Amino acid sequence: MKTIIYIILTLIAVQTFAQQQLDSYLVTGAKNNPGLKAKFNEYLAALEKVPQVGALPDPTIAFGYFIQPVETRVGAQQAKISVAQMFPWFGTLNAKEDVVTEMAKAKYELFEEAKSKLFYDIKSTWYNLYFTSRALAITRDNVQILNTFRKLALVKIESGKASAVDELRVEMEILELENQLLQLLDKLQTQKIAFNNFINVEASDEIFIPEILETSDLSIDREALLDSIRLNNHQVLNLEFQEASYEYQQVAAKKMGNPNFTIGMDYTFIAESSNTMLAPGESGRDAIMFPKVGLSIPLYRKKYTSMVKEAVFMQEATLNKKVDKINVLESIYEKANADYKDAKRRIDLHNKQLELAKKSLRILESEYATDSKNFVEILRMERKALMHNLELEKSRTDMSASVAFIHYLMGK
């Protein structure tokens, strides 16, 4: 009993460490991946548009010089400076800020989408690394088993109880497995490089690969999963923020069709006057006119009406895109869920088949050791045991990858 408890606790500790390692890879990928950094910088750039559209237009300053000075009571006008500031209709700048703010939120969802996709890619590549690593270990074990069979066959051949063909058959099987080992080693190296590229570290960096991959079930039902996809998927959220942006764009376009106000002042430089009738201090006194109020009236309404209609059409188009995206995501989820269920069934199937193959192999080995019979059947059963062992690990990998992909669809 103590031994069983110790084994269970050891497995839990190993799985906890494996999950911690995977989480650390996700954090490293989030910090280092250049594609993800690019998406985040695009979001930051979109945020910088908010103060741009929310600022008042630049004031205008004009300077005029009188070539032929205009005489006034206090002296001749020599030059004039005018300063003016235009003010849009009330709420126009706020509406424009709302437009770009929602677009910035849409950009942020694209960043979150890229991050979720990166996390899925890291997880799925890590799971494939696990499978390739396990396939190598299982294939090496089978080569050792076949070498044991070869020694047993040699003993039988030397005693005259078996044909030399038995040894040749084993040699053929070993050569085939050794070739598979070389292919798996090349595949493992390729996957390691791809994984390190995802997290943007040196291609030669070592990667922790667990000896056992603990599969996890989907903890919520189908409807809850679909609701989570509809509400939390970052592609859907991106379209929702775009839709809100076009709604604010309608408001901004309507406000832009209202009059704009201009407030300003003129400052006129006056030369000294030769009029001796002026009171002290009046001669050459500069003139200030304040305030100067202007009003721009948008008479050509067609432009602003078209801007409103454009925003309405874009909002409707984005709404349709969102509905279409949700439909597509639901279809993708159904396929991923089917893959998850299939992988779960295959785990049970190959577990049972592997146990039956091992039992059959033990019986066949015993018969061959006693009567030198069914050596071909031993090799066939060994190949079936190898196949079911590999398929079991592949099913675990596929199940974990399916869960990771569904989590990606949910925006996790």
MIFILUM-578006 format. One record per residue (C-alpha): y, z, x. Coordinates in steps of 0.1 Angstrom, whole numbers, plus 5000, padded with zeros to 4 digits. Each point is the difference from the previous one (the first is absolute). Layout:
! residues N
    v    w    u
    Y    Z    X
...
! end
This chain:
! residues 412
    v    w    u
 5000 5000 5000
 5024 5009 5028
 4992 4966 5017
 5009 4981 4968
 5033 5019 4996
 5008 4993 5037
 4993 4963 4996
 5022 4998 4968
 5029 5018 5017
 4997 4978 5031
 5001 4969 4978
 5031 5013 4982
 5017 5007 5033
 4992 4965 5013
 5013 4984 4968
 5032 5021 5001
 5006 4990 5036
 4993 4963 4992
 5025 5001 4971
 5026 5016 5023
 4995 4973 5026
 5004 4973 4973
 5031 5017 4987
 5014 5001 5036
 4994 4962 5003
 5019 4995 4967
 5029 5020 5013
 5000 4981 5033
 4999 4967 4981
 5029 5010 4978
 5021 5009 5031
 4991 4971 5022
 4991 4969 4980
 5028 4974 5005
 4995 4983 4967
 5006 5033 4982
 5030 5007 5021
 5014 4966 4990
 4996 5008 4963
 5017 5034 5004
 5030 4984 5019
 5003 4975 4972
 5003 5029 4976
 5026 5017 5022
 5019 4967 5001
 4999 4998 4962
 5015 5035 4998
 5029 4989 5021
 5011 4975 4973
 5009 5029 4976
 5032 5010 5018
 5008 4964 5005
 5001 4991 4963
 5015 5033 4990
 5030 4997 5022
 5034 4987 4987
 5011 4966 5011
 5021 5000 5032
 5037 5005 4994
 5022 4970 5006
 5031 5001 5022
 5026 4972 5001
 5030 4996 5022
 5029 4977 4991
 5030 4990 5021
 5032 4986 4984
 5010 4969 5019
 5032 4999 4978
 5007 5037 4993
 5007 5008 4964
 5033 5020 4997
 4999 5033 4980
 5027 5025 4994
 4988 5022 5029
 4993 4972 5024
 4979 4968 5006
 4962 5001 4995
 4983 4993 5034
 4963 5006 4994
 4975 5014 4975
 4966 5017 5002
 4977 5002 4969
 4970 5022 4997
 4976 4996 4970
 4966 5015 4990
 4978 4985 4974
 4979 5023 4977
 4970 4986 4980
 4995 5009 4964
 4989 5036 4994
 4963 5005 5009
 4996 4966 5017
 4994 5014 5034
 4976 5027 4987
 4980 4973 4982
 4998 4979 5032
 4988 5031 5019
 4973 5005 4973
 4988 4964 5005
 4995 5003 5038
 4987 5036 4997
 4972 4988 4978
 4993 4971 5023
 4998 5025 5029
 4975 5020 4980
 4980 4968 4995
 5001 4994 5038
 4987 5036 5005
 4971 4993 4977
 4992 4969 5022
 5000 5024 5030
 4976 5024 4981
 4978 4970 4991
 4998 4990 5036
 4992 5035 5010
 4972 5003 4974
 4986 4967 5011
 5001 5011 5036
 4982 5032 4992
 4973 4980 4981
 4996 4977 5029
 4997 5029 5025
 4974 5017 4977
 4979 4969 4994
 5000 4990 5037
 4990 5036 5009
 4972 4998 4975
 4988 4967 5014
 5002 5015 5035
 4977 5028 4987
 4975 4975 4985
 4999 4979 5032
 4996 5031 5021
 4972 5013 4977
 4984 4965 5001
 4999 5002 5038
 4984 5034 5000
 4974 4991 4974
 4992 4967 5017
 4996 5018 5034
 4977 5026 4983
 4979 4971 4986
 4997 4984 5034
 4986 5033 5013
 4976 5002 4971
 4988 4964 5008
 4996 5009 5036
 4977 5028 4988
 4981 4975 4979
 4997 4978 5031
 4985 5028 5021
 4976 5007 4971
 4990 4963 4998
 4995 4999 5038
 4976 5029 4998
 4981 4983 4972
 5000 4967 5019
 4987 5016 5032
 4972 5016 4980
 4991 4967 4984
 5008 5012 4965
 5030 4978 4994
 5013 4965 5008
 5026 4993 5027
 5020 4983 4971
 5009 5035 4988
 5020 5006 5032
 5017 4966 4998
 5010 5007 4964
 5016 5032 5011
 5018 4982 5029
 5014 4975 4975
 5013 5027 4978
 5016 5019 5029
 5017 4968 5013
 5015 4994 4966
 5013 5035 4997
 5015 4999 5035
 5019 4969 4990
 5012 5018 4969
 5012 5028 5022
 5021 4977 5021
 5015 4985 4969
 5008 5035 4986
 5016 5010 5033
 5023 4970 4999
 5008 5008 4963
 5008 5036 5009
 5024 4990 5027
 5018 4976 4977
 5003 5027 4973
 5013 5025 5025
 5028 4977 5011
 5009 4992 4964
 5001 5037 4992
 5022 5009 5029
 5023 4971 4992
 5004 5015 4965
 5012 5033 5014
 5018 4982 5029
 4984 5018 5029
 4984 4987 5032
 4970 4977 4991
 4978 5021 5024
 5007 5033 4984
 4969 5019 4989
 4993 5003 4963
 4982 5029 4984
 4971 4987 4978
 4980 5025 4980
 4962 5001 5001
 4999 5005 4962
 5023 4985 4975
 5005 5023 4970
 5005 4980 4969
 5024 5012 4973
 4998 4994 4962
 5029 4989 4979
 5011 5032 4984
 5017 4986 4969
 4989 4977 4972
 5008 4964 4995
 5029 5003 4976
 5017 5026 5022
 4996 4977 5030
 5015 4971 4982
 5029 5022 4988
 5006 5010 5036
 5000 4964 5011
 5025 4990 4973
 5023 5029 5008
 4997 5004 5038
 4991 4966 5015
 5028 4991 5024
 5000 4964 4990
 5006 5009 4964
 5026 5026 5009
 5018 4973 5021
 5002 4978 4970
 5012 5029 4978
 5029 5007 5023
 5009 4963 5002
 5000 5000 4962
 5024 5029 4999
 5022 4983 5026
 5003 4969 4978
 5009 5023 4970
 5029 5015 5021
 5009 4965 5011
 5007 4991 4963
 5023 5030 4998
 5018 4990 5032
 5004 4964 4989
 5016 5011 4967
 5024 5023 5018
 5009 4972 5025
 5011 4980 4970
 5027 5026 4992
 5035 4999 5016
 5007 5013 5035
 5031 5021 5009
 5022 4997 5030
 5024 5027 5012
 5024 4994 5029
 5034 5004 5015
 5026 4979 5018
 5022 5012 5028
 5031 4979 5008
 5019 5002 5033
 5038 4997 4994
 5026 4991 5026
 5033 5018 5004
 5026 4989 4975
 5036 4991 5008
 5011 5014 4966
 5024 5028 5008
 4999 5012 4964
 4965 5015 5004
 4994 5037 5001
 4989 5015 5032
 4963 4993 5006
 4997 4972 4975
 5006 4972 5024
 4967 4986 5014
 4979 5024 4980
 4965 4986 4996
 4987 4994 4965
 4967 5013 4987
 4984 4988 4967
 4972 5022 4988
 4977 4996 4982
 4992 4963 4995
 4972 4996 4974
 4980 4968 4995
 4972 4990 4977
 4974 4973 5005
 4988 4986 4967
 4965 4983 5001
 5008 4971 4977
 4970 4979 5010
 4973 5020 4982
 4971 4975 5006
 4994 5013 5035
 4996 5036 4989
 4979 4991 4969
 4977 4981 5023
 4997 5030 5024
 4989 5022 4971
 4975 4974 4988
 4986 4996 5035
 4994 5038 5002
 4984 5000 4966
 4976 4971 5009
 4992 5017 5033
 4993 5033 4983
 4976 4982 4975
 4983 4981 5029
 4995 5033 5019
 4986 5017 4970
 4975 4971 4996
 4991 5003 5036
 4994 5037 4996
 4977 4994 4970
 4982 4973 5019
 4997 5022 5031
 4985 5029 4979
 4974 4976 4985
 4991 4987 5035
 4997 5035 5014
 4978 5011 4970
 4977 4970 5008
 4999 5009 5037
 4992 5036 4991
 4971 4990 4978
 4986 4980 5029
 5005 5029 5024
 4985 5024 4976
 4970 4977 4996
 4996 4999 5038
 5003 5038 5001
 4972 5004 4974
 4978 4974 5017
 5004 5018 5033
 4991 5033 4984
 4969 4986 4985
 4990 4984 5033
 5003 5033 5017
 4974 5015 4976
 4978 4969 5003
 4999 4997 5037
 4996 5038 5005
 4968 4997 4979
 4988 4968 5015
 5006 5014 5035
 4979 5031 4993
 4972 4978 4985
 5001 4977 5030
 4998 5029 5025
 4970 5014 4981
 4983 4966 5000
 5007 4996 5037
 4984 5033 5008
 4969 4991 4981
 4998 4966 5016
 5004 5015 5035
 4972 5024 4993
 4977 4972 4988
 5008 4979 5031
 4994 5029 5023
 4966 5005 4984
 4988 4965 4991
 5024 4977 5018
 5009 4983 4966
 5031 4987 4984
 5022 4997 5031
 5019 4972 4984
 5006 5022 4969
 5013 5028 5023
 5026 4976 5014
 5009 4988 4966
 5004 5035 4987
 5020 5010 5030
 5024 4971 4993
 5003 5011 4964
 5008 5036 5011
 5027 4986 5024
 5014 4979 4972
 5002 5028 4975
 5015 5024 5026
 5027 4974 5008
 5006 4993 4963
 5003 5037 4993
 5028 5003 5025
 5016 4968 4988
 5000 5014 4964
 5017 5032 5012
 5026 4979 5018
 5006 4978 4969
 5003 5030 4977
 5026 5017 5022
 5019 4967 5004
 4999 4996 4962
 5014 5034 4994
 5027 4994 5026
 5010 4967 4984
 5002 5016 4965
 5022 5027 5015
 5022 4972 5015
 5003 4984 4965
 5010 5035 4987
 5028 5001 5026
 4985 5028 5019
! end
